[in-house]
Amino acid sequence: MRRTNILSRDPNNANLLIQVGEQAARGVELSAQLELVDSLSLDLSAAALRAEFNKFNERVGTTVVLRRGNLPSDVPERLASATLNWQASDSIELSLGARGLGRRAGNTANTVFLPGYATMDVGLRYGTDIRQFGVRVRNLDDRVFATRSYNGANQFMIGELRIAEFSWQREF
């Protein structure tokens, strides 16, 4: 995949976007859903990606720096997830999942890299033909991780800490 005239955050002013030239990416993505036994299934997915700038001349102060071949910011090289689902009964389903994200460049100069991270989720759904209740806990182990960088990698966005989500659905 190749993109031209892509927008990127200005490293000197986080409020501005600039056109940075051309970026290319090649990769592969795989997914599978396996029925392990009658009431137990496993969802798997993984991706590997190689993204780089083909054309990108960045102004740093009064100097223009060539970034050709550098990795774009916040683009992970590896992603993976696995979710185990157990249908305990006709009305109860439990799930346990893990998601992982590989390291990624924190800036266009590739002088700072954000480390990879993994989180775990757990869920419970109870339902009948016309209604369903659910609770899901994300980031079960309350891991602190950076999701993206900005301002030339001088600042980072922190991912959500442990959070519980409740849902209710009703069919009419």
NORFEN-V251951 format. One record per pair of residues at least 12 apart in sequence whose ideal C-beta (glycine too) atoms are under 10 Angstrom apart, sorted by sequence separation. I is the first residue (numbers start at 1). J is the second residue. If there is no record, write none. Layout:
I_J + I_J
This chain:
6_18 + 7_19 + 8_20 + 31_43 + 32_44 + 33_45 + 55_67 + 56_68 + 58_70 + 83_95 + 84_96 + 85_97 + 102_114 + 103_115 + 104_116 + 123_135 + 124_136 + 145_157 + 146_158 + 147_159 + 6_19 + 7_20 + 8_21 + 31_44 + 32_45 + 53_66 + 54_67 + 55_68 + 56_69 + 83_96 + 84_97 + 101_114 + 102_115 + 103_116 + 122_135 + 123_136 + 124_137 + 145_158 + 146_159 + 147_160 + 5_19 + 6_20 + 30_44 + 31_45 + 32_46 + 53_67 + 54_68 + 56_70 + 82_96 + 83_97 + 84_98 + 101_115 + 102_116 + 103_117 + 122_136 + 123_137 + 144_158 + 145_159 + 4_19 + 5_20 + 6_21 + 8_23 + 30_45 + 31_46 + 52_67 + 53_68 + 54_69 + 82_97 + 83_98 + 101_116 + 102_117 + 121_136 + 122_137 + 123_138 + 144_159 + 145_160 + 4_20 + 5_21 + 6_22 + 29_45 + 30_46 + 31_47 + 52_68 + 53_69 + 56_72 + 81_97 + 82_98 + 83_99 + 100_116 + 101_117 + 102_118 + 121_137 + 122_138 + 143_159 + 145_161 + 3_20 + 4_21 + 5_22 + 6_23 + 29_46 + 30_47 + 52_69 + 53_70 + 81_98 + 82_99 + 100_117 + 101_118 + 120_137 + 121_138 + 144_161 + 3_21 + 4_22 + 5_23 + 28_46 + 29_47 + 30_48 + 52_70 + 53_71 + 80_98 + 81_99 + 82_100 + 99_117 + 100_118 + 101_119 + 120_138 + 121_139 + 122_140 + 142_160 + 143_161 + 3_22 + 4_23 + 28_47 + 29_48 + 51_70 + 52_71 + 53_72 + 80_99 + 81_100 + 99_118 + 100_119 + 119_138 + 120_139 + 121_140 + 142_161 + 143_162 + 2_22 + 3_23 + 4_24 + 27_47 + 28_48 + 29_49 + 51_71 + 52_72 + 79_99 + 80_100 + 81_101 + 98_118 + 99_119 + 119_139 + 120_140 + 139_159 + 142_162 + 2_23 + 3_24 + 27_48 + 28_49 + 50_71 + 51_72 + 79_100 + 80_101 + 98_119 + 99_120 + 119_140 + 120_141 + 138_159 + 139_160 + 141_162 + 142_163 + 1_23 + 2_24 + 3_25 + 26_48 + 27_49 + 28_50 + 49_71 + 78_100 + 79_101 + 80_102 + 97_119 + 98_120 + 99_121 + 117_139 + 119_141 + 138_160 + 139_161 + 140_162 + 1_24 + 2_25 + 26_49 + 27_50 + 52_75 + 78_101 + 79_102 + 97_120 + 98_121 + 118_141 + 119_142 + 120_143 + 138_161 + 139_162 + 1_25 + 2_26 + 25_49 + 26_50 + 27_51 + 51_75 + 76_100 + 77_101 + 78_102 + 96_120 + 97_121 + 119_143 + 138_162 + 139_163 + 1_26 + 25_50 + 26_51 + 50_75 + 51_76 + 76_101 + 77_102 + 78_103 + 96_121 + 97_122 + 118_143 + 137_162 + 138_163 + 1_27 + 24_50 + 25_51 + 26_52 + 49_75 + 51_77 + 76_102 + 77_103 + 78_104 + 95_121 + 96_122 + 97_123 + 117_143 + 119_145 + 137_163 + 138_164 + 24_51 + 25_52 + 49_76 + 50_77 + 75_102 + 76_103 + 77_104 + 95_122 + 96_123 + 117_144 + 118_145 + 136_163 + 137_164 + 138_165 + 23_51 + 24_52 + 48_76 + 49_77 + 76_104 + 77_105 + 94_122 + 95_123 + 117_145 + 136_164 + 137_165 + 23_52 + 24_53 + 47_76 + 48_77 + 49_78 + 75_104 + 76_105 + 94_123 + 95_124 + 116_145 + 117_146 + 135_164 + 136_165 + 22_52 + 23_53 + 24_54 + 47_77 + 48_78 + 49_79 + 74_104 + 75_105 + 93_123 + 94_124 + 95_125 + 115_145 + 117_147 + 135_165 + 136_166 + 22_53 + 23_54 + 24_55 + 47_78 + 48_79 + 73_104 + 74_105 + 93_124 + 94_125 + 114_145 + 115_146 + 134_165 + 135_166 + 136_167 + 21_53 + 22_54 + 23_55 + 46_78 + 47_79 + 48_80 + 71_103 + 72_104 + 73_105 + 74_106 + 92_124 + 93_125 + 114_146 + 134_166 + 135_167 + 20_53 + 21_54 + 22_55 + 23_56 + 46_79 + 47_80 + 71_104 + 72_105 + 73_106 + 74_107 + 92_125 + 93_126 + 114_147 + 133_166 + 134_167 + 21_55 + 22_56 + 45_79 + 46_80 + 47_81 + 71_105 + 73_107 + 91_125 + 92_126 + 93_127 + 114_148 + 133_167 + 134_168 + 20_55 + 21_56 + 45_80 + 46_81 + 70_105 + 71_106 + 73_108 + 91_126 + 92_127 + 114_149 + 132_167 + 133_168 + 134_169 + 20_56 + 21_57 + 44_80 + 45_81 + 46_82 + 71_107 + 72_108 + 73_109 + 88_124 + 91_127 + 113_149 + 132_168 + 133_169 + 19_56 + 20_57 + 21_58 + 44_81 + 45_82 + 70_107 + 71_108 + 73_110 + 79_116 + 81_118 + 88_125 + 89_126 + 90_127 + 91_128 + 112_149 + 131_168 + 132_169 + 133_170 + 20_58 + 43_81 + 44_82 + 45_83 + 70_108 + 72_110 + 76_114 + 78_116 + 80_118 + 81_119 + 83_121 + 85_123 + 87_125 + 88_126 + 90_128 + 91_129 + 131_169 + 132_170 + 43_82 + 44_83 + 70_109 + 71_110 + 73_112 + 77_116 + 90_129 + 93_132 + 95_134 + 97_136 + 99_138 + 114_153 + 130_169 + 131_170 + 132_171 + 18_58 + 42_82 + 43_83 + 44_84 + 67_107 + 70_110 + 74_114 + 76_116 + 81_121 + 83_123 + 85_125 + 99_139 + 106_146 + 112_152 + 113_153 + 119_159 + 130_170 + 131_171 + 18_59 + 42_83 + 43_84 + 67_108 + 69_110 + 70_111 + 73_114 + 76_117 + 91_132 + 93_134 + 95_136 + 97_138 + 111_152 + 112_153 + 119_160 + 121_162 + 127_168 + 130_171 + 41_83 + 42_84 + 43_85 + 67_109 + 71_113 + 91_133 + 98_140 + 104_146 + 106_148 + 107_149 + 111_153 + 112_154 + 114_156 + 117_159 + 121_163 + 122_164 + 123_165 + 125_167 + 127_169 + 129_171 + 130_172 + 41_84 + 42_85 + 65_108 + 67_110 + 97_140 + 104_147 + 106_149 + 107_150 + 109_152 + 110_153 + 119_162 + 128_171 + 40_84 + 41_85 + 65_109 + 96_140 + 101_145 + 104_148 + 105_149 + 106_150 + 107_151 + 108_152 + 109_153 + 112_156 + 121_165 + 123_167 + 125_169 + 8_53 + 40_85 + 41_86 + 104_149 + 107_152 + 108_153 + 12_58 + 21_67 + 22_68 + 39_85 + 40_86 + 41_87 + 101_147 + 106_152 + 107_153 + 6_53 + 11_58 + 12_59 + 20_67 + 21_68 + 23_70 + 25_72 + 39_86 + 40_87 + 106_153 + 107_154 + 1_49 + 3_51 + 8_56 + 10_58 + 11_59 + 12_60 + 23_71 + 24_72 + 36_84 + 39_87 + 40_88 + 60_108 + 105_153 + 106_154 + 10_59 + 11_60 + 12_61 + 23_72 + 36_85 + 37_86 + 38_87 + 39_88 + 58_107 + 60_109 + 106_155 + 1_51 + 4_54 + 6_56 + 8_58 + 25_75 + 27_77 + 29_79 + 30_80 + 31_81 + 32_82 + 33_83 + 34_84 + 35_85 + 36_86 + 39_89 + 58_108 + 106_156 + 3_54 + 4_55 + 27_78 + 58_109 + 2_54 + 20_72 + 23_75 + 27_79 + 33_85 + 41_93 + 43_95 + 56_108 + 49_102 + 51_104 + 52_105 + 39_93 + 41_95 + 43_97 + 45_99 + 46_100 + 48_102 + 51_105 + 47_102 + 49_104 + 53_108 + 53_110 + 52_110 + 101_159 + 11_73 + 8_72 + 9_73 + 8_73 + 9_74 + 6_72 + 3_72 + 74_146 + 74_147 + 74_148 + 73_148 + 74_149 + 73_149 + 74_150 + 73_150 + 73_152 + 74_153 + 73_153 + 74_157 + 20_108 + 60_152 + 11_107 + 11_108 + 9_107 + 11_109 + 9_108 + 8_108 + 14_150 + 14_151 + 13_151 + 14_152 + 11_150 + 12_151 + 13_152 + 9_149 + 11_151 + 12_152 + 14_154 + 9_150 + 10_151 + 11_152 + 14_155 + 9_151 + 10_152 + 11_153 + 9_152 + 11_154
